[in-house]
């Protein structure tokens, strides 16, 4: 008999974020009324966080198959084949709401959670990247949030011994009340077989391993699936507390256990804890699971079944294991000081049966929890909203005319020279050096990080298994990049999403790696608002189209909705739509990878790009940070040319013709040049030809699928030959042209033989390096 | 020399143990063996590295719990026998906590974790840990620590100076260490503790080889 206590239905539905329709559906599926514990289990399982109830119809558009994809969406993480019998596991996940109210633990457990997704599959985590968004730093609360998030990521990542190798960050006031913390993790499979989550073998024991269960994080998934309000701070108990030391031990113990082949299935306890992991293992294996809560190691007394089941205490996993190997496995975990308790078994009936103190407290058919979960259908508006159509009318001629090489700033109402504008842009926190942040992350542990953070467009990791000590081998490598220009997405979600995929692929190509697949983190506001849903839907279309064209399928990801904040006066601020793309690529010989700083004085500087991809000041950083206007239609990217430019450059890199390369993004050509100067402490002399565009377009326009790269003097002839040999293949819309040379000490730019900028690299560095750190 | 084996200690929470082992075996062809923290049998190793990481989570204080481990308890005889012990980062913290080296390591002056490359002056040739007879007096090594600010009282500092026990000093002090100290040895010179990570600089692919001499010197008598 199932325990049936009375409860206030309306109150309970509110707590669980369920509708009355959901409740009726639950009753239908159970053929009776759920008790309070069961209702809680449905609440988390049917939240956006766990079942994508708002985004599911949109996600189905993504291409998910490809020649290198071994595991696509649906498992704990995606898996791709990176050659040499090596398999790479990767995924991105958000921890936005917890970080908004408890930045340190929110961010720390964000790292812990995504790492577990990786090693649950039998992979050793080898790198972490993050994508962050905060409100502008002139507000002290945003400075505090940034400080807390960065130290949380540092605390967890550094201790657990996984290098934080890259990331991106952007500042905009829409994130003031609702910062974004997205963490991407990558792992290298150490077992022969990918460890999956489906329960098998009726009668096999269910083993609980790792940390104890406490009351922390109860209902975290439901909390993450609703908007933040002024009372959200009261939800602080819904934020979990992480222990990276336990996680480190758990990684070692799990990998040792998986290597024995005695673990039949594994699932980490992430969102919705024990409920979600047991239900998913049962559902994926098409069997049932019974669990006795009295056997679960707890850290607090008198916990209720509801609390056991919905706790999101960290560093816990659930295994199905071979019965005769149970003692050997338990010993492995005990050696690392971890709990390992048999708490249940696999059963033949398709049910999750939970008992507590001799009573059955929940008995739910697995299909009821996880099959055909409810979908909230929303209407998608068929034309872009009026406010955007209006912004799209903006054109470059709306800017003040250029007079004697000076431009009038609409923001500051005075004239500036080009040099002054470059320095201004370099010191904007969104463009400036992120050194204050990445210096706090151990980026070198595991001894495979090829470039120091900030030195290359994508992070490059040598693929050397931790136990491989053969130095005479040529090692392959992987590159990874996280990207999203949220200004572009807010001004045109479709084009902006395409650009995010294109940029992440471009970054990976710039180091010499071939883009293989993506994971994505869709951070959006409420889907119940028609513009919010349109942004989500248009972005998904853009991602689908770009991934199709660039042949980089989606292997999984995360959806985070309801990212908006409500102030005291009940005014709701939605975040800029932010579909973060995490791209991974592979490179056969990691020694061939290149970074983005100039290498030698007198090296030639070249530019590749497409005239079919727009190059425009519209929606640019220059327009926002210099003129104070967030407007215009972001550039359209021609994906065929985009792919050509990337392939062309990558092949040249792999032939060792190119010694540095850097994509043109925020701030345009001038800023890309300045960055390569700053990173190398070398200058550049650049000569540009005037075209029909304004001079500020030449310097600061964005888009155009453009990349700057340098050719070492000794390779000049070989490079010209390569160019000649391939001339016939280069589409007429793609240009490859020499624009200057690397020099000493100063960045000089000429347009039509006229000096328009002459700045010492020291001065560039000073602005670039002291911007963000100045706030702390 | 063929059988020379360096023991690399593994505490729960160590995270540079494999890196040290890669640097020694992969880059320098020196045999290694992992030593679990609960073992106290050090008879089959000829030198020991205490690697970086967060032993036992470094709760309470860095290295404060590790000093009570069976392995550290048996280290005294090993050191007295004149065999070499190298403590890197957390290993250095453990060596000061357990009294093999004087002083203490406290939170960085800016209270943040710092991961960076630093320039270091080689100050003393005691133990031959740095200078292989070459001209190089300055080296570049990576650091990665939250609690690397070396501190000691003035008597200890005087003793360090008088006996040439200061091995390495930062050129641009990153963490507020007294007297810019980055690494010290014991009086005999067979124990070295340092905050920088020589094992992360033994391999051109990941940035530099300035750590090679230090790891190679483990096999010196």
Interface residues (C-beta under 8 A of the other chain):
Chain A: X151 X154 X155 X158 X159 X160 X161 X243 X244 X245 X246 X248 X249 X336 X337 X438 X439 X440 X441 X442 X443 X444 X445 X446 X447 X448 X449 X450 X452 X462 X464 X466 X467 X468 X469 X470 X471 X475 X590 X591
Chain B: X12 X13 X15 X16 X18 X19 X21 X22 X23 X25 X26 X27 X52 X53 X54 X56 X57 X58 X59 X112 X113 X114 X115 X116 X117 X142 X144 X146 X197 X199 X200 X203 X205 X206 X207
